[in-house]
Amino acid sequence: MPIMINRGKELIRICSSNTARLEYSTNGGRSWVLRFSGNPSIGQFSDLTDNGKEILGTTNKGLCYSTNDGRSWILRKR
């Protein structure tokens, strides 16, 4: 099951058919649009968390963050 967060007027979820991708909806989940098409250095998402000024994403590569509503991601340094 895809993991989803509510971020302002948007729902953001992990794509159910490809967990490297994220989708968003502005109509309560009736339709979805691709937000992030994936990046091998980020990996496959397993969880999302709204952390105020950023979104945190758990992936098979580690903890990532986005400061632009999931449009791009950076692997958090360990």
C-alpha positions as CSV (number, residue, x, y, z in Angstrom):
1,M,0.0,0.0,0.0
2,P,1.4,3.4,-0.9
3,I,2.3,5.8,2.0
4,M,0.7,9.2,1.7
5,I,1.0,12.5,3.5
6,N,-1.2,15.6,3.5
7,R,0.8,18.7,2.8
8,G,-1.3,21.9,2.7
9,K,-3.7,21.6,-0.3
10,E,-1.9,18.5,-1.7
11,L,-1.8,14.8,-0.9
12,I,1.6,13.3,-1.7
13,R,2.1,9.6,-2.0
14,I,4.6,6.9,-3.0
15,C,3.6,5.5,-6.4
16,S,2.1,2.1,-6.0
17,S,3.5,0.8,-9.3
18,N,7.1,2.2,-8.8
19,T,8.2,3.1,-5.3
20,A,11.0,5.3,-6.7
21,R,8.4,7.7,-7.8
22,L,6.1,10.1,-6.0
23,E,2.7,11.4,-7.1
24,Y,0.5,14.3,-5.9
25,S,-3.2,15.1,-5.9
26,T,-4.9,18.5,-5.5
27,N,-8.5,17.0,-5.6
28,G,-8.5,14.8,-2.6
29,G,-7.0,11.8,-4.4
30,R,-9.5,11.5,-7.3
31,S,-6.6,11.9,-9.7
32,W,-2.8,11.8,-9.4
33,V,0.1,13.5,-11.2
34,L,3.8,12.5,-11.2
35,R,5.8,14.7,-8.9
36,F,9.2,12.9,-8.7
37,S,10.3,10.4,-11.3
38,G,13.0,8.8,-9.3
39,N,16.8,8.9,-9.0
40,P,19.1,5.9,-8.5
41,S,21.0,7.7,-5.7
42,I,17.8,8.2,-3.7
43,G,16.4,4.6,-4.2
44,Q,13.0,3.2,-3.5
45,F,10.7,5.0,-1.0
46,S,9.1,3.1,1.9
47,D,7.8,5.9,4.0
48,L,7.1,9.7,4.0
49,T,6.8,12.2,6.9
50,D,5.9,15.8,6.8
51,N,8.5,17.5,9.0
52,G,7.3,21.1,8.7
53,K,9.7,22.9,6.4
54,E,10.7,19.6,4.7
55,I,9.5,16.2,3.8
56,L,11.5,13.3,5.0
57,G,11.6,10.1,3.0
58,T,12.9,6.7,4.1
59,T,14.4,4.8,1.2
60,N,16.5,1.7,0.7
61,K,19.5,4.1,0.4
62,G,18.8,5.9,3.7
63,L,17.0,9.0,5.0
64,C,16.3,11.7,2.3
65,Y,14.8,15.1,2.6
66,S,13.0,17.5,0.3
67,T,12.5,21.3,0.8
68,N,10.3,21.8,-2.3
69,D,7.4,19.5,-1.6
70,G,9.0,16.4,-3.1
71,R,10.1,17.8,-6.4
72,S,13.8,16.9,-5.7
73,W,15.5,14.9,-2.9
74,I,18.8,14.9,-1.1
75,L,20.3,12.0,0.8
76,R,20.8,13.1,4.4
77,K,24.5,12.7,5.5
78,R,25.1,10.1,8.1
